[in-house]
Amino acid sequence: MTGRKLMIKNERFLEAACIPQQSVSLALVSDIKKDITDELQRLGVRSISPGRLEGISGAESLHADMSFCYLGEGELLAALNAAEEPVKLLRGEGLLLQRTANDVSAAAPGLNARILNDKLLCCTKTTASELLSRAESRGLHILHTNQRYTACSSAVISENAMITSDESIYRLCLANKLDALKITPGHIELEGYSYGFIGGCCGLIARDVLAFSGNVTMHPDYESMRAFAANYGVSFVSLSRNRLYDIGGIMPVKERA
């Protein structure tokens, strides 16, 4: 599978995973919180819901970062047990999509990994073999962390910076010359769990705008997060007045050409 660029209606695929160069026009976002997708629509971001991941009963079954992993340049990996409707819609958008050979599960969330610049941060024990193979062929450095939910646990700020509450991800970043801010765990809602994670409640919708599925000012570490992001020219936008909620992240796919 090789990457490609395609322009449709003055759009283009993001060249790099997670990092748009212009305003995002299409993203994979769970529709579990309609006020969030409505607000994204108002901001010019179309959304495709990942649907429900078969075989998983928890709230994470509706999360984009469980069913899909965008590799960049129009390439997308989908879980074997991902819903058919979003797969059809994404192929209709021109994405080059490959399914994994095996189902992903809560115990082995094979696509819940973070591509950052020339690195893939993931739990190599549970990551899908297709993702590891594509990372190797793309020349990415594969960095192992024991955190199986790497994407959910990390909020991307730039090609070399992220925010996380996970100690193993934080230490991995520092050991590999990635800037990282460690925040307090919790303070993010997720139905059925004590709390959700920072990467699951946000995503870049422009190179300099990080959107949150809730009111980010309510987080106790808001000021330190705001200051950290400002170092990279990134500002925050809250998509609702409610507390932050883990929706499985905002996964940008296309941007304005």
Secondary structure, 3 states (H helix, E strand, C coil): CCCCCCEECCEEECCECCECCCCEEEEECCCCCHHHHHHHHHCCCEEECCCCCCCCCCHHHHCHHHHEEEEECCEEEECCCCCHHHHHHHHHCCCEEEECCCCCCCCCCCCCCEEECCEEEECCCCCCHHHHHHHHHCCCEEEECCCCCCCCCEEEEECCEEEECCHHHHHHHHHCCCEEEECCCCCCECCCCCCCCHHHHEEEEECCEEEECCCHHHCCCHHHHHHHHHCCCCEEEECCCCCCECCCCCEEEEEEC
